[in-house]
Amino acid sequence: MAALYQLAVLGSPTDAQISELEEIVGTAVGMFNLRLGHEVGWEVRPEAFNPDQQRSSAAVFFGGDNPPLANVAKLLEC
């Protein structure tokens, strides 16, 4: 089954930031009996984030020194 929702962490987050964010978001979606990586897609530092236009999606961008921009400009157009 495809994920019902799609979330992405883009840019240059540290491993500690990813871990903390994953715990917080996992707890939040868990209140609705959803799981990261199952009902809620969870992509960390993907080459490109191309969410399905028929699913709710969100992304967070962490800047830093020369963060990978992937397709951030295209996502901002949507």
Protein Blocks (a to p, Z undefined) as FASTA:
>chain_A
ZZfbdcddehjddfklmmmmmmmmmmmmmmnopaehilmccdehifbdcddfkbccdddd
dedehiafkjmmmmmmZZ
